[in-house]
Amino acid sequence: AVRPPPCRPGLRVLDASWYPPKERNARQEFKERHIPGASFFDIEECRDKSSPYDFMLPSESHFADYVGGLGVSNDTHVVVYDGDEVGTFYAPRAWWMFRAFGHKEVSVLNGGFKNWVKEGHPVTAEVTQPTPAVFKARLNRALVKTFEEMVQNVSSLNFQVVDSRPEGRFRGTELDQGLESGHIPGAVNIPFHSFLSETGHEKSIEEIQEIFREKKVDLSKPLTATCRKGVTACQIALAAFLCGKRDVAVYDGSWSEWFHRAPPHYKVSEVKRSK
């Protein structure tokens, strides 16, 4: 997580905000004010639209065309941020997507747009048109887990699984956007906001390491993150990355896919399910 230097050649700043449509309009807010020189990274556009699940990774060619249109080449340093009240919500998803498609020079703005504004940095309503660039994407399969790999892991325990949803949803005691909740057998729960300070900045590396230690998550061993739809799981990947662990995979389908596809005994919940 870094502060971006003033806009310079080779740097592209992207606003990756997304909000529930009834609450806020991310694209409209971007048009009204954003970091000067930034472009809007639309997570609704840059996804696999043929999938029944939200926000699944697009194909290599779709991602390459999309980010190339935002002026991002393989040599560009990308800084992503979002405007969420918690400080950072969707930006780590965009960060992880870039990394999943082989891009190494990508950072998250620590504290997000809310702190950028609070600290008095410049904002603008002027939308700049980036010069299109050529981006070559190659999916790094080590950073993405499929449903089949997650099912296999329930018995093989080849990797640790950390779930970033709130505790009630993990335990199955509260509905998750109308979906019955619960978790994958063997998963450990670390709600994503555990890694954020009250101001919305990332906690210190020492604090993050302590959170993983308390939950008995070994950062020297394979780790996969999951959540509701593959978004806040990326906060686990980012937190581990800050501690030097760069190979955390994300289960892209997460609970939305698991709930619909896993056999009943693979859905752990404290609530008795209606058959």
C-alpha positions in Angstrom: 0.0 0.0 0.0 1.6 3.3 -1.1 0.9 6.9 -1.6 1.0 7.7 -5.3 3.4 10.4 -6.4 1.9 13.2 -8.4 0.7 11.9 -11.8 3.7 11.2 -13.9 4.4 9.2 -17.1 4.2 5.5 -16.4 1.7 5.9 -13.5 -2.1 5.3 -13.9 -4.4 5.9 -11.0 -7.7 4.0 -11.1 -10.9 4.5 -9.1 -12.3 1.0 -8.6 -15.3 2.0 -6.5 -18.5 -0.1 -6.5 -21.6 0.3 -4.3 -25.0 -1.3 -4.1 -27.0 0.5 -6.7 -29.7 1.7 -4.3 -27.0 3.3 -2.0 -24.5 5.1 -4.2 -23.6 5.6 -7.8 -19.9 5.0 -8.2 -19.5 6.2 -11.8 -21.5 9.4 -11.0 -19.4 10.1 -8.0 -16.3 9.6 -10.0 -17.5 12.2 -12.6 -18.1 14.7 -9.7 -14.8 14.3 -8.0 -11.7 12.0 -8.2 -8.0 12.1 -8.0 -6.6 14.3 -10.9 -5.7 12.1 -13.9 -7.5 9.1 -12.5 -9.7 6.8 -14.7 -12.7 4.8 -13.6 -12.1 1.0 -13.4 -15.6 -0.4 -13.8 -15.7 -3.8 -12.0 -19.2 -4.4 -13.7 -17.6 -4.2 -17.1 -14.3 -6.0 -16.4 -15.7 -9.4 -15.4 -17.0 -12.6 -16.9 -20.6 -11.6 -17.9 -21.5 -15.1 -18.9 -21.1 -16.4 -15.3 -24.1 -16.7 -13.0 -21.9 -15.4 -10.2 -21.0 -11.7 -9.6 -17.6 -10.3 -10.5 -15.9 -13.4 -11.7 -12.6 -12.9 -13.5 -12.9 -12.0 -17.2 -10.9 -13.8 -19.8 -7.2 -12.8 -20.5 -8.2 -11.0 -23.7 -11.2 -9.1 -22.0 -9.0 -7.9 -19.2 -6.1 -6.9 -21.6 -8.5 -4.9 -23.8 -10.2 -3.3 -20.9 -7.1 -2.1 -19.0 -5.3 -1.2 -22.3 -8.3 1.1 -22.9 -7.5 2.8 -19.6 -4.0 3.5 -20.7 -2.3 0.7 -18.8 0.6 -1.2 -20.4 2.7 -4.0 -18.9 5.2 -1.2 -17.8 2.7 1.0 -16.1 2.6 1.4 -12.3 -1.0 1.2 -11.4 -2.5 2.6 -8.2 -6.0 1.7 -7.3 -8.4 3.3 -4.8 -12.1 3.4 -3.9 -14.4 5.8 -2.1 -15.9 3.4 0.4 -16.5 4.8 3.9 -14.4 2.0 5.5 -11.4 3.3 3.6 -10.8 0.4 1.2 -13.3 -2.1 -0.1 -13.2 -2.8 -3.8 -9.7 -1.5 -4.6 -8.0 -4.7 -3.3 -10.1 -6.7 -5.8 -8.8 -4.6 -8.7 -5.3 -4.9 -7.2 -5.6 -8.7 -7.1 -7.1 -8.9 -10.6 -4.0 -7.1 -12.0 -1.7 -9.5 -10.1 -3.8 -12.5 -11.2 -3.2 -11.4 -14.8 0.6 -11.1 -14.3 1.0 -7.4 -13.5 3.5 -6.8 -10.7 3.6 -2.9 -10.5 0.2 -2.4 -8.8 -0.5 -0.7 -5.4 -3.5 0.2 -3.3 -3.8 3.8 -2.0 -3.6 3.4 1.7 -6.6 4.9 3.4 -8.6 5.3 0.2 -10.2 8.3 -1.3 -11.9 9.3 2.0 -8.5 10.0 3.5 -7.1 11.5 0.3 -9.9 14.2 0.7 -9.5 14.5 4.4 -5.8 15.2 4.1 -6.6 18.0 1.7 -5.1 16.5 -1.5 -6.5 17.8 -4.8 -9.6 16.4 -6.4 -11.2 17.3 -9.8 -14.3 16.8 -11.9 -12.3 16.9 -15.0 -12.3 13.5 -16.8 -9.1 12.9 -18.8 -9.0 10.5 -21.7 -6.0 8.2 -21.4 -4.0 7.3 -24.4 -4.8 3.6 -25.1 -2.0 1.2 -24.4 -1.2 -2.5 -25.2 -1.5 -4.8 -22.2 -0.6 -8.5 -22.5 -2.4 -10.6 -19.8 -1.4 -14.1 -18.7 -3.5 -15.6 -16.0 -1.4 -16.8 -13.0 -3.4 -19.9 -12.0 -1.6 -20.1 -8.7 -3.5 -17.0 -7.5 -7.0 -18.3 -8.4 -8.8 -21.3 -6.9 -11.8 -23.1 -8.6 -14.8 -24.8 -7.0 -13.2 -28.2 -7.8 -10.0 -27.3 -6.1 -11.9 -26.1 -3.0 -13.9 -29.3 -2.8 -10.7 -31.4 -3.1 -9.1 -29.4 -0.4 -11.8 -30.2 2.2 -10.3 -33.7 2.5 -6.7 -33.1 1.3 -6.1 -30.0 3.4 -3.4 -28.9 0.9 -4.0 -25.2 1.8 -5.4 -23.1 4.6 -8.7 -21.3 3.9 -9.5 -17.9 5.4 -13.0 -16.4 5.1 -13.2 -12.6 5.2 -16.9 -12.2 5.8 -18.5 -10.9 9.1 -18.7 -13.5 11.8 -22.5 -13.9 11.7 -22.4 -14.8 8.0 -19.5 -17.1 8.5 -21.3 -18.9 11.4 -24.5 -19.0 9.4 -26.5 -17.0 12.0 -27.3 -14.1 9.6 -28.5 -14.0 6.0 -26.0 -12.8 3.4 -27.9 -10.6 0.9 -30.8 -12.9 1.0 -28.6 -16.0 0.8 -28.4 -18.6 3.6 -24.9 -18.3 5.0 -22.3 -20.6 6.6 -18.8 -21.6 5.6 -16.6 -24.1 3.9 -15.4 -26.9 6.2 -12.1 -26.1 7.8 -12.2 -22.4 7.0 -11.0 -19.8 9.5 -12.8 -16.5 9.9 -11.0 -13.2 9.8 -13.4 -10.4 8.9 -11.7 -8.1 6.4 -12.2 -5.0 8.5 -9.9 -6.5 11.2 -7.0 -5.4 9.0 -8.2 -1.7 8.8 -7.6 0.9 11.4 -10.4 3.2 12.7 -9.2 5.8 10.2 -9.5 3.3 7.3 -5.8 2.8 6.8 -4.1 -0.6 6.8 -2.9 -1.7 10.2 0.8 -2.0 10.8 2.6 -5.2 9.5 3.2 -6.2 13.2 -0.6 -5.9 13.9 -1.5 -7.8 10.8 1.0 -10.6 11.6 -0.5 -10.8 15.1 -4.1 -11.2 13.7 -3.0 -14.1 11.5 -1.1 -15.6 14.5 -4.1 -15.4 16.8 -6.2 -17.3 14.2 -3.4 -19.8 13.8 -2.9 -19.0 10.2 0.6 -19.9 9.1 1.9 -17.4 6.5 4.7 -19.7 5.6 2.2 -22.3 4.2 -0.3 -22.2 1.3 -3.3 -20.0 1.9 -6.5 -19.3 0.0 -9.0 -16.5 0.8 -12.7 -16.6 0.3 -15.7 -14.4 1.0 -19.2 -13.8 -0.5 -18.2 -13.0 -4.1 -14.5 -12.8 -4.3 -14.1 -9.1 -3.3 -13.2 -8.8 0.4 -11.2 -12.0 0.2 -8.7 -9.8 -1.7 -8.2 -7.9 1.5 -6.8 -11.1 3.1 -4.4 -11.4 0.1 -3.4 -7.8 0.5 -2.8 -8.1 4.2 -0.7 -11.2 3.7 1.2 -9.5 0.8 2.2 -6.6 3.2 3.7 -9.3 5.4 5.8 -10.6 2.5 3.4 -13.4 1.5 2.8 -12.8 -2.2 1.1 -16.1 -3.2 -2.3 -16.0 -1.5 -4.9 -17.4 -3.9 -8.5 -16.2 -4.0 -11.5 -18.5 -4.5 -13.1 -16.5 -7.2 -16.6 -18.0 -6.8 -16.5 -17.8 -3.0 -19.7 -18.5 -1.0 -22.1 -17.5 -3.8 -20.8 -20.4 -5.9 -20.2 -22.7 -2.9 -23.7 -22.3 -1.6 -25.2 -23.3 -5.0 -22.9 -26.1 -5.9 -21.5 -27.8 -2.8 -23.2 -30.8 -1.2 -25.2 -30.0 2.0 -22.6 -31.5 4.4 -20.0 -29.2 2.9 -21.9 -26.1 4.1 -21.1 -25.6 7.8 -23.7 -23.6 9.6 -24.9 -23.1 13.2 -28.5 -22.8 11.9 -30.5 -25.9 11.0 -31.3 -25.5 7.3 -34.7 -26.0 5.8 -34.4 -29.1 3.5 
